[in-house]
Amino acid sequence: MAGSAESEEGDIGFQIAPMVDVVFVLMLFFMASAGAQVVEKELAMNLPSGVGKPSDVPVTPIIVDISGEGAVTVNDQAYGNPDDKELQGLRDFFKQAITQFGDKDPVVVRPAPETTHGRVMDVLNAAAAAHVRNLTFSG
């Protein structure tokens, strides 16, 4: 019994092994985080200024409306019926407009909310066939 009382009252002292484990874990953490640093680099970029040269030729948008039924109109003039997938009249109009006015005028496609994606693709294919470069969408 005397031996058991001695072990209960005896001072264990400072334990160094758990402290060494903590130091190793901290060292591993800092080594791993130092390797994951991202090196920042500068990108050479020319941003447009707010002041531009006035254009000699005014830009007039070409507005292409697509109804929910598939009818295609350009500036309120009908081009192609809903069954016409090729839209040859629209292609000819785009080619004539590019030849006459150049490719600076933007083409704005405005499909109705219920227009099918296939009909929008028909219009985009007609624009691509006529080599339209400046095309955008509007809601």
N, C-alpha and C positions, 0 to 999 in steps of 0.2 A: 503494500500500500504506500509505502514511503516513496517508491519510484514514480507512481502515478501522480502524486501531489507535486513532485518536482517538475514534471513535464507540463502541468497545467499552469504553474506559476513562473516557469522559466521564460526569459525574454528570447523570442525568436530572432530578433534583430532586423536590420534592414536587408530586404531581399533584392539583390542586384539583377537577377535573371529576368524578372518581368520588365525592369526598366530598360535592359538591353533590347528586349523584344520590341518595346515601344519605340526606341530610337531607330531600330532597323525598319520598322513599319513607316515611320515618318520620313526616313531617308528614301525609301522606295517611292513614297507618295511624291516627294519633291522632285525626284529624278524623273518620274513619269510625267509630271505636269510641266517640267522644264522642256522635255522633248516634244511636247504637243503645242508649243508656242507657235503662233502664226506670225510669219515675218511680213510686215506691211511693206508694200511697194507702191511707188507712184506710177500712175498711168498718164501718159501724155495724151491730152484730149483737148480738142478745139471745140469750144461751145459757141453756138451762134449768138451774135449780139442782138440786142433788142432793136437796133436801128438797121434798117436795110435800105437798099437802093430802090427808089420807086420804079415800078415796072412800066415799060412803054406800052405794053399790050395788057389791057384788063383781062383778068381771069374770070371766065364765065363757067360755072359748074354745069355739067350735063347730068340731069337728074333722071334716074331710071326707077320708076315705080313698078312694083310687082304686086298685083292684087292677090287676094286670098284664093281666087279662082284660077290664077295663073296668067292673067292678061298682063302684058308688058307694055308700058307707056314710057316714052322719053319726052320730057318737057311737054307733057299733056298731048302727045301724038302717039297713037297706037302702033306697035311694031310686033307682029306675030300674034297668033291666037293661042289659047291655052294648050292646044294639042301639038303645036309646032315646037319640037325639041331643038331644032337646028338654029332657029331665029336668024335666018339669013338676012332679013330686012334690018335687024338690029346690027348685025355684023357690017353690012354695007354702010349703015349710018355712022358707025364708029370709024370705019376706014375713011369715009368722006370727011368726017369732022377732023380726024388726025391730019389728013392731007391738006385740008383747007386752013385749019387753025393751029396745027401743031399738037404735040402731046402734053402741053402745059395745062390745059383745062382739065380739072378733076372730074371724074365720073363718080357720082354718088348713087349707090344702090340703096333703095328704100323698100324693103319687102314688108308686106303687111304681116301682122303677128300670126295669122293663120296660113301663111304661104308655106308650101312644102320645101324642104331642103333641096329636093331634086330640081325644082323650078329655079331656085337661086343658083344652083350649079349650072343650069342651062344658060343663064345670063352671064355668069362668070366665064363659061366656056366661049361664049360669043365675044366677050371682051378680050379674052386671051387670043382668040383667033384673029382679032383685029389689031393686036399688039398694043392694047391700052396699058399704059404704064402707071397712071395716077388714078387709082381706084380706091374708094372708101365706102364704108357702110354708114347708114344713118337710121335712126329709129323712128 
